[in-house]
Amino acid sequence: MNELGRRTILTAGLVAGLAACTTTAQDPPAPARFDPADWQDVRALFPLDPDLVQTAAFVLAAHPKPVRDAIDRHRAGLDADTEAYLHRHGTAEEELRRTAASYLGGAPDQVAFTDSTTMGLGVLYSGMRLRAGQDVVTSTHDFAAHHAALDLMARRTGAKVRRIALYDDPRAATAADVVARLRAAITPNTRVVAITWVHSSTGVRLPVPAIAAMLAEVNAGRASQARALLCVDGVHGFGAVDLPVAELGCDFLSTGTHKWLFGPRGTGLLWGRAWDALDPVIPTFSHGDSPAARFTPGGYHSFEHRWAVREAFELHERIGRDRIAERVATQASRLKEGLAKVPSITLVTPDDPDMSAGIVCCEVDGMDAYSAVVMLRQAGVVASVTPYEQQYLRFGPSIVTTPEQMDRVVAAVRELSP
């Protein structure tokens, strides 16, 4: 039971009073009438400008109606009577943990809540215990925050962090080559293998289950404190790929729930199955026997957002996570096929759907990515730029776009001229 839950038993009078609270702000509204099998109805849940093709919606999600309604409901309750509403929702986090586990696979006690992927990586690597001489293997393709979290761990522990390239040409990346390169970099002293499920720099999707299988062979016979732990930044696969986290084979996965899941902004989670390898670094308000709960940072959060993550999970389940993944993959493939026919475009992301997900990256001959984004917006297409030293033009079709809109994107790109 967390601290908010414990406070509900402070006084019998307060509990009785709270039980009588039936304000409109606390009562859930009638369920939205929409057909989850109808993609037009799904898109109508979002308040995005319908005149724009929103291929950058995955960067920081817009809130669909069920999530907006939940946020508004919780905010109104907190504003009307904060103390009473906190007590009334003392078990909200435990309930959310069960909902998250249903989506993730595994058990509720494997889920810790954070505010972002970056916070989850910070909690993970700041608490990771390494013995003298142990090292870390990661890739050159990971996001700056992942590298920074590992560098801070190295400063604290003295561990050496080695960065390797998992592919030379992202478009030609293969699962076998990625696994082989990682295997060659692992030594008997490697304690952490830190990777990213889908690279926001190139759109390459790593074969995490194959990497996990390789590590299982490496770890055979190793003592528990010497096992190479597979740690994954999962944010651009989570909600876009139909594979439960528990089936990836990793030891830890950090993700935001405010990207492809279209959950409340400022929410995330850290999933793990090897919590005994960590020490908590931020005091928690959670109590009980749950291993992961000890790693949920305490303090008062934006509870109206955190508690509304439940509606994001439920919406994805209602639409069908397999249908969502197929929708994303179909649009990404259609976009790549169209862009490949534009003479001025050099594609970066692999065609193979098993080596890619929703992100599609490319280069425009004679034009930098930022200029391309500006010109595309003038044509009604919202795109983004990869935030790395090598900058590419980036698109992310999702449940808020349509296959037909991918043709519009291709037409707009065709008109780009330096």
NORQUIMO-V795461 format. One record per backbone hydrogen bond with DSSP energy under -1.0 kcal/mol. CO is the residue of the C=O (numbers start at 1). NH is the residue of the N-H. E is the energy in kcal/mol with one decimal. If there is no record, write none. Layout:
BEGIN
<<CO | NH | E> <CO | NH | E>>
END
This chain:
BEGIN
<<2 | 6 | -2.2> <3 | 7 | -1.8> <5 | 8 | -1.2> <6 | 9 | -1.6> <7 | 10 | -1.6> <11 | 15 | -1.9> <12 | 16 | -2.4> <13 | 17 | -2.3> <14 | 18 | -2.7> <15 | 19 | -2.2> <18 | 21 | -1.7> <23 | 26 | -1.2> <32 | 34 | -1.1> <35 | 38 | -2.2> <38 | 42 | -1.9> <39 | 43 | -2.5> <40 | 44 | -1.6> <42 | 45 | -1.4> <43 | 46 | -1.6> <45 | 65 | -1.3> <49 | 52 | -1.6> <53 | 55 | -1.6> <53 | 382 | -2.8> <55 | 396 | -1.4> <56 | 59 | -1.5> <64 | 68 | -2.6> <65 | 69 | -3.2> <66 | 70 | -1.7> <67 | 71 | -2.6> <68 | 72 | -2.8> <69 | 73 | -2.4> <70 | 74 | -2.6> <71 | 75 | -2.8> <72 | 76 | -2.6> <73 | 77 | -2.1> <74 | 78 | -2.5> <75 | 79 | -2.6> <76 | 80 | -2.3> <77 | 81 | -2.1> <81 | 85 | -2.6> <82 | 86 | -2.5> <83 | 87 | -2.0> <84 | 88 | -2.6> <85 | 89 | -1.5> <87 | 90 | -1.7> <89 | 92 | -1.7> <91 | 95 | -2.2> <92 | 96 | -2.5> <93 | 97 | -2.3> <94 | 98 | -1.7> <95 | 99 | -2.0> <96 | 100 | -2.9> <97 | 101 | -2.3> <98 | 102 | -1.8> <99 | 103 | -1.4> <100 | 104 | -3.1> <101 | 105 | -2.5> <104 | 246 | -2.3> <107 | 110 | -1.9> <108 | 111 | -1.8> <109 | 292 | -1.8> <110 | 272 | -2.2> <112 | 270 | -2.8> <114 | 268 | -1.9> <116 | 120 | -1.9> <117 | 121 | -2.5> <118 | 122 | -2.2> <119 | 123 | -2.6> <120 | 124 | -2.4> <121 | 125 | -2.7> <122 | 126 | -2.1> <123 | 127 | -1.0> <127 | 279 | -1.7> <131 | 134 | -2.2> <135 | 191 | -2.7> <135 | 192 | -1.4> <136 | 162 | -3.0> <137 | 194 | -2.8> <138 | 164 | -2.1> <143 | 147 | -2.0> <144 | 148 | -2.7> <145 | 149 | -2.2> <146 | 150 | -2.0> <147 | 151 | -2.5> <148 | 152 | -2.2> <149 | 153 | -1.7> <150 | 154 | -2.4> <151 | 155 | -2.2> <152 | 156 | -1.9> <153 | 157 | -2.7> <154 | 158 | -2.8> <160 | 136 | -2.7> <162 | 138 | -2.8> <164 | 140 | -1.9> <169 | 172 | -1.4> <170 | 173 | -1.4> <174 | 178 | -2.2> <175 | 179 | -2.5> <176 | 180 | -2.2> <177 | 181 | -2.5> <178 | 182 | -2.1> <179 | 183 | -2.6> <180 | 184 | -2.2> <181 | 185 | -1.1> <182 | 186 | -1.1> <187 | 190 | -1.9> <189 | 135 | -2.1> <191 | 229 | -3.3> <192 | 137 | -2.8> <193 | 231 | -2.7> <195 | 233 | -2.5> <197 | 206 | -3.2> <199 | 203 | -2.9> <204 | 199 | -3.1> <206 | 208 | -2.0> <207 | 211 | -2.3> <208 | 212 | -2.9> <209 | 213 | -2.2> <210 | 214 | -2.0> <211 | 215 | -2.3> <212 | 216 | -2.0> <213 | 217 | -1.4> <214 | 218 | -1.9> <215 | 219 | -2.8> <219 | 222 | -2.6> <223 | 226 | -2.0> <229 | 193 | -3.0> <230 | 251 | -2.4> <230 | 252 | -1.8> <231 | 195 | -2.6> <232 | 254 | -2.6> <233 | 197 | -2.4> <234 | 237 | -1.6> <234 | 238 | -2.4> <237 | 240 | -1.6> <237 | 241 | -2.4> <241 | 243 | -2.0> <244 | 247 | -1.9> <245 | 248 | -1.9> <251 | 273 | -2.3> <252 | 232 | -2.2> <253 | 271 | -3.0> <254 | 234 | -2.6> <255 | 269 | -2.8> <257 | 263 | -2.1> <258 | 61 | -2.8> <259 | 262 | -1.2> <267 | 257 | -2.2> <268 | 114 | -2.2> <269 | 255 | -2.4> <270 | 112 | -2.4> <271 | 253 | -2.5> <274 | 277 | -2.1> <275 | 278 | -1.9> <277 | 129 | -2.2> <283 | 298 | -3.3> <285 | 3 | -2.7> <292 | 295 | -2.4> <293 | 296 | -1.6> <301 | 303 | -2.1> <302 | 305 | -1.5> <302 | 306 | -2.3> <303 | 307 | -2.7> <306 | 309 | -1.6> <308 | 312 | -1.0> <309 | 313 | -2.2> <310 | 314 | -2.4> <311 | 315 | -2.3> <312 | 316 | -2.0> <313 | 317 | -2.3> <314 | 318 | -2.4> <315 | 319 | -2.5> <316 | 320 | -2.5> <320 | 324 | -2.5> <321 | 325 | -2.2> <322 | 326 | -2.1> <323 | 327 | -2.4> <324 | 328 | -2.6> <325 | 329 | -2.6> <326 | 330 | -2.6> <327 | 331 | -1.8> <328 | 332 | -2.5> <329 | 333 | -2.5> <330 | 334 | -2.2> <331 | 335 | -2.5> <332 | 336 | -2.4> <333 | 337 | -2.6> <334 | 338 | -2.0> <335 | 339 | -2.8> <336 | 340 | -2.2> <338 | 341 | -1.2> <339 | 342 | -1.8> <342 | 345 | -2.0> <344 | 365 | -3.1> <346 | 363 | -2.2> <352 | 355 | -1.8> <355 | 205 | -2.5> <360 | 395 | -2.7> <361 | 348 | -2.5> <361 | 349 | -1.3> <362 | 393 | -2.4> <363 | 346 | -2.3> <364 | 367 | -2.1> <368 | 372 | -1.8> <369 | 373 | -2.2> <370 | 374 | -2.0> <371 | 375 | -2.3> <372 | 376 | -2.5> <373 | 377 | -2.1> <374 | 378 | -1.5> <376 | 381 | -2.7> <377 | 380 | -1.9> <380 | 53 | -2.8> <382 | 55 | -1.2> <384 | 394 | -2.9> <386 | 388 | -2.0> <392 | 386 | -2.1> <393 | 362 | -2.2> <394 | 384 | -2.3> <395 | 360 | -2.7> <398 | 401 | -1.4> <404 | 408 | -1.1> <405 | 409 | -2.2> <406 | 410 | -2.2> <407 | 411 | -2.3> <408 | 412 | -2.2> <409 | 413 | -2.5> <410 | 414 | -2.3> <413 | 416 | -1.5>>
END
